[in-house]
Amino acid sequence: MNDLKISQKCKNILKNFSQGLQDIYHDELLSIVLYGSAASGEFVDKHSNLNLVVVLRNTDLEILEKASKLIHRYKMLYVLFMTKDYIASSTDVFPVEFLDMQDNYFVIHGEDILKDIHVDVRNLRFQCEQELKGKLIKLKQMYLAAYGNERALERLLFMSFTSILHILRNVLRLKGKKPPYLKQDAIKEIASELKIDNESWQKILAVKNKQIRLNKQEILKLFLVFARDLEKIVNITDRL
């Protein structure tokens, strides 16, 4: 765990949580895997969660109840309980999620359950198209509801930006590229491949990370560029 670029406090939480699960489940616990920003090096204390996949032989509710007190003890943990069979049968339904886990993960305990996961590109394309189209419709709907409210519009932009960037990393995969894990690098690659406004997307990231501040008109301008680019991306994905 020394290789992880997170605080000692977070490392201690992971160590204690892992030991707690081992004490509860013993041989029924097959794997604990950390994924996402804590594994990639982008973790930000007080703003990021520690994302974990916990693999058990059985995930019936009566079994999961045994870990309820342990889960409630650590508020910054986001834990997914799965079985190996569930993972094997779900890569066609959640290709984006499993590929993103594969990109950046760290095995805390037990088996490396992500190493040999295979995702069919056809399933990946379908999920990317479906989610992007759904998010574009939702973005337009929520834009009208938020218009005139600077804070609401800013929140909507950041919320949409984060989730859409997550999908666009996988659109890069559809184009035969390995997506960079740092967000600014991923945006640069996405802008190059999909011909969107790199400068504006980088600026959204900078505002979101509190590196710069913008006024109401600047936020509105970024939102309009973002929506225009998303429309373009949806059309490109539809043709892949």
C-alpha positions as CSV (number, residue, x, y, z in Angstrom):
1,M,0.0,0.0,0.0
2,N,3.0,2.3,0.2
3,D,2.8,2.9,-3.6
4,L,-0.6,4.6,-3.3
5,K,-0.5,8.4,-3.5
6,I,-2.9,9.0,-0.7
7,S,-2.6,10.3,2.9
8,Q,-1.5,8.1,5.7
9,K,-4.9,8.6,7.2
10,C,-6.5,7.1,4.1
11,K,-4.1,4.2,4.1
12,N,-4.9,3.5,7.7
13,I,-8.6,3.5,6.9
14,L,-8.1,1.0,4.1
15,K,-5.9,-1.2,6.3
16,N,-8.4,-1.2,9.1
17,F,-11.4,-1.8,6.8
18,S,-9.6,-4.7,5.1
19,Q,-8.7,-6.3,8.4
20,G,-12.3,-5.8,9.6
21,L,-13.7,-7.6,6.5
22,Q,-11.2,-10.4,6.9
23,D,-12.2,-10.8,10.6
24,I,-15.9,-10.9,9.6
25,Y,-15.8,-13.1,6.5
26,H,-12.6,-15.2,6.7
27,D,-12.5,-17.6,3.7
28,E,-15.7,-16.2,2.3
29,L,-13.8,-13.0,1.4
30,L,-12.1,-13.5,-2.0
31,S,-10.8,-10.0,-2.8
32,I,-10.7,-6.3,-1.9
33,V,-9.8,-4.0,-4.7
34,L,-9.3,-0.2,-4.6
35,Y,-10.1,1.6,-7.8
36,G,-10.6,5.1,-9.2
37,S,-8.8,8.3,-8.1
38,A,-7.1,6.8,-5.1
39,A,-5.4,4.2,-7.3
40,S,-4.7,6.6,-10.2
41,G,-3.0,9.4,-8.2
42,E,-5.8,12.0,-8.6
43,F,-7.3,11.5,-5.1
44,V,-8.2,14.8,-3.3
45,D,-8.7,14.6,0.4
46,K,-12.2,15.9,1.5
47,H,-13.4,15.8,-2.1
48,S,-12.8,12.2,-3.2
49,N,-14.1,8.8,-2.1
50,L,-12.2,5.7,-1.5
51,N,-13.8,3.3,-4.1
52,L,-13.7,-0.4,-3.3
53,V,-14.9,-3.6,-4.9
54,V,-15.3,-6.4,-2.3
55,V,-15.8,-9.9,-3.7
56,L,-17.5,-12.5,-1.5
57,R,-18.6,-16.0,-2.2
58,N,-22.2,-15.0,-1.4
59,T,-23.7,-11.5,-1.3
60,D,-27.2,-12.3,0.1
61,L,-28.4,-9.5,2.3
62,E,-28.1,-11.7,5.4
63,I,-24.4,-12.0,4.6
64,L,-23.9,-8.3,3.9
65,E,-25.6,-7.3,7.1
66,K,-22.5,-8.7,9.0
67,A,-20.5,-5.8,7.6
68,S,-23.0,-3.0,8.3
69,K,-21.4,-1.6,11.4
70,L,-18.0,-1.6,9.7
71,I,-19.3,0.2,6.6
72,H,-21.0,2.9,8.8
73,R,-17.7,3.5,10.6
74,Y,-16.0,4.8,7.5
75,K,-18.0,7.6,5.7
76,M,-15.5,8.2,2.9
77,L,-15.7,4.6,1.6
78,Y,-17.8,3.7,-1.4
79,V,-18.1,-0.1,-1.4
80,L,-19.5,-2.4,-4.1
81,F,-20.1,-6.0,-2.9
82,M,-20.0,-8.5,-5.7
83,T,-19.5,-12.2,-6.4
84,K,-17.2,-13.5,-9.1
85,D,-20.2,-14.9,-11.0
86,Y,-21.8,-11.5,-11.0
87,I,-18.7,-9.8,-12.4
88,A,-18.3,-12.5,-15.1
89,S,-22.0,-12.0,-16.2
90,S,-22.1,-8.2,-16.1
91,T,-19.3,-7.0,-18.3
92,D,-21.7,-6.8,-21.2
93,V,-24.1,-4.6,-19.2
94,F,-21.5,-2.3,-17.5
95,P,-18.5,-2.3,-19.9
96,V,-17.7,1.4,-19.1
97,E,-17.6,0.7,-15.3
98,F,-15.4,-2.4,-15.5
99,L,-13.0,-0.9,-18.0
100,D,-12.5,2.1,-15.9
101,M,-11.9,-0.1,-12.9
102,Q,-9.3,-2.0,-14.9
103,D,-7.5,1.2,-15.8
104,N,-6.6,2.1,-12.3
105,Y,-6.8,-0.3,-9.4
106,F,-4.8,-1.7,-6.5
107,V,-5.4,-5.1,-4.9
108,I,-5.6,-4.7,-1.2
109,H,-6.4,-8.3,-0.3
110,G,-6.9,-11.6,-2.0
111,E,-7.3,-12.3,-5.8
112,D,-6.8,-9.9,-8.7
113,I,-10.4,-10.2,-9.9
114,L,-10.1,-7.4,-12.6
115,K,-7.0,-8.7,-14.4
116,D,-8.7,-11.1,-16.8
117,I,-12.0,-9.2,-17.4
118,H,-12.8,-9.0,-21.1
119,V,-15.3,-6.4,-22.6
120,D,-16.8,-6.7,-26.0
121,V,-16.3,-3.4,-27.9
122,R,-19.9,-3.7,-29.3
123,N,-21.3,-3.5,-25.8
124,L,-19.0,-0.6,-25.0
125,R,-20.2,1.4,-28.0
126,F,-23.8,0.8,-27.2
127,Q,-23.4,2.0,-23.5
128,C,-21.4,5.1,-24.6
129,E,-24.0,6.1,-27.1
130,Q,-27.0,5.4,-24.8
131,E,-25.5,7.3,-21.9
132,L,-24.3,10.3,-23.9
133,K,-27.7,10.7,-25.6
134,G,-29.5,10.4,-22.3
135,K,-27.2,13.0,-20.6
136,L,-27.6,15.4,-23.5
137,I,-31.3,15.4,-23.2
138,K,-31.1,15.7,-19.4
139,L,-28.6,18.6,-19.7
140,K,-30.9,20.6,-21.9
141,Q,-33.8,20.0,-19.6
142,M,-31.9,21.0,-16.4
143,Y,-30.3,24.0,-18.1
144,L,-33.7,25.6,-18.6
145,A,-34.6,24.9,-14.9
146,A,-31.3,26.4,-13.8
147,Y,-31.1,29.3,-16.1
148,G,-30.8,32.6,-14.2
149,N,-29.4,30.9,-11.1
150,E,-25.6,31.2,-11.3
151,R,-24.9,28.7,-8.6
152,A,-27.3,26.1,-9.9
153,L,-25.9,26.5,-13.4
154,E,-22.4,26.1,-12.2
155,R,-23.3,22.9,-10.2
156,L,-25.0,21.5,-13.2
157,L,-22.0,22.2,-15.4
158,F,-19.6,20.5,-13.0
159,M,-21.9,17.5,-12.4
160,S,-22.4,16.9,-16.1
161,F,-18.8,17.5,-16.9
162,T,-17.5,14.9,-14.5
163,S,-19.9,12.2,-15.6
164,I,-19.6,12.9,-19.3
165,L,-15.8,12.9,-19.2
166,H,-16.0,9.5,-17.6
167,I,-17.9,8.2,-20.7
168,L,-15.6,10.1,-23.2
169,R,-12.6,8.2,-21.9
170,N,-14.3,5.1,-23.2
171,V,-15.2,6.7,-26.5
172,L,-11.4,7.0,-26.9
173,R,-11.2,3.3,-26.5
174,L,-13.7,2.9,-29.3
175,K,-11.3,4.8,-31.5
176,G,-8.5,2.5,-30.6
177,K,-6.8,4.8,-28.0
178,K,-5.8,4.1,-24.4
179,P,-7.3,6.9,-22.4
180,P,-4.8,8.8,-20.1
181,Y,-5.8,8.7,-16.5
182,L,-5.1,12.3,-15.6
183,K,-8.2,14.4,-16.5
184,Q,-6.3,17.2,-18.2
185,D,-4.4,14.7,-20.4
186,A,-7.7,12.9,-21.2
187,I,-9.4,16.1,-22.2
188,K,-6.5,17.0,-24.5
189,E,-6.7,13.6,-26.2
190,I,-10.5,13.8,-26.4
191,A,-10.3,17.2,-27.9
192,S,-7.8,16.0,-30.5
193,E,-9.8,12.9,-31.5
194,L,-13.3,14.4,-31.4
195,K,-12.5,18.0,-32.5
196,I,-13.9,19.8,-29.5
197,D,-12.8,22.9,-27.7
198,N,-9.8,21.8,-25.6
199,E,-9.3,25.3,-24.0
200,S,-12.9,25.5,-22.8
201,W,-12.9,22.0,-21.4
202,Q,-9.6,22.6,-19.6
203,K,-11.1,25.8,-18.1
204,I,-14.1,23.9,-16.8
205,L,-11.7,21.5,-15.1
206,A,-9.7,24.3,-13.6
207,V,-12.8,26.0,-12.2
208,K,-14.1,22.7,-10.8
209,N,-10.7,22.2,-9.1
210,K,-10.9,25.7,-7.7
211,Q,-7.8,26.8,-9.6
212,I,-9.5,29.8,-11.2
213,R,-12.8,31.7,-10.7
214,L,-15.2,32.9,-13.3
215,N,-18.1,35.3,-13.3
216,K,-21.7,34.5,-14.3
217,Q,-21.3,35.3,-18.0
218,E,-18.1,33.3,-18.3
219,I,-19.8,30.3,-16.7
220,L,-22.7,30.6,-19.1
221,K,-20.3,30.8,-22.1
222,L,-18.5,27.7,-21.0
223,F,-21.9,25.9,-20.6
224,L,-22.9,26.8,-24.1
225,V,-19.6,25.5,-25.6
226,F,-19.9,22.4,-23.5
227,A,-23.4,21.6,-24.7
228,R,-22.4,22.3,-28.3
229,D,-19.4,20.0,-28.1
230,L,-21.5,17.3,-26.5
231,E,-24.0,17.4,-29.3
232,K,-21.1,17.0,-31.8
233,I,-19.7,14.0,-29.7
234,V,-23.1,12.3,-29.7
235,N,-23.3,12.4,-33.5
236,I,-19.7,11.1,-33.8
237,T,-20.4,8.2,-31.3
238,D,-23.6,7.3,-33.2
239,R,-21.5,6.7,-36.3
240,L,-18.7,4.6,-34.7
